[in-house]
């Protein structure tokens, strides 16, 4: 498996697959063709269907600036390699093609010319939870120690930057008010939820705070602000919410937070390697489900649970989001995406508590749940995989 750094990417929202990856691809192609006078990009499938709502065009214009780019939106053509296809062309002054490049945005901000996920650099020798769990139990290791063993202690330095970025997004989101960009004219809610939550006490207040923190980050993402993929932009509010809530409620140290992040990163990388985190490929279960799974395991780590309990919590995080469709209204990462971040956070908190009350033993393993998620995603009709043509998106357009 690759480094957990690939799960935690820092950049501008609102979408890792529709904004971050196309921008990255365009920058690479522009550098590769310094003599080109202009460019053309054809977006296929999901990229074309929901790209405008995800600022794909803005990302491409910015990446190629000051040279012009023509964007062709072809939502009816879904390439067999992956639903998120994009074909770049570099043109000279007379419109002659100098270079072409077909590549795919495969989720989490990653690119692949084949549409398949392959690790560019193998960091971890094991890629199944069953094997990692057995290895850690034999060696007496926590998951975060397993991460540090193969990535070195410097991974904690990277995770500190990740954590600072996550907290900054929460704090900005709690202060910012107004309407999010796009035709829905959706009002931000994080600030009002946070203020109202102050009037509660005990568990009611903690739940209200979890909502407000998740909303804060998800709303910052929807506005195109800087966030951390965890594992994607669309699900970026879940993990920061769970960690920040527990740090502020129980005074956990930064060191413990970073260890929890390492645990979350390992869980996310396992899911990414064995299934998918792309909404266009497996639906929202791959995004919010994975975020919930990562957050539940991280919370178990924070509260001193065993690795068996962390594995159990991670399993529940995905299991209870199986079949979740990706049907964004108007193709925006707003409805139902922002709300799902809030509920994903509270579901992770519940999974943590449920796992801590157990001894960690359960019938359906993490690996089995991940494989089930992958199969379920492939069985979902394409309408429910980030096309904005089915489900909530279809009903809302009527």
ABEGO torsion letter per residue (X at the ends): XBBAAAABBBBBOABAAAAAAAAAAAAAAAAABAABABBBBBBBEAAAAAAAAAGAAAAAAAAAOABBBBBBBBAABBBAABABBBBBBBBBAAGBBABBBBBBBAEGGBBBAAGBBBBABBABABABAAAAAAAAAAAGBBAAAAAAAAAEAAAAAAAAAAAAAAAAAAAAAAABBEBBBEAAGBBBAAAAAAAAAAABBEAAAAAAAAAAAAAAAAAAAAAGBBBBBOABAAAAAAAAAAAAAAAAAAGBBAAAAAAAAAAAAAAAAAAAAABBABAAAAEAAAAAAAAAAAAAAAAAAAAGBBAAAAAAAAAAAAAAABGBBBBBBGGBBAOAAAAAAAAAAAAAAAAAAAAAABAGBBABBAAAAAAAAAAAAAABBAAABGAGABEAAAAAAX
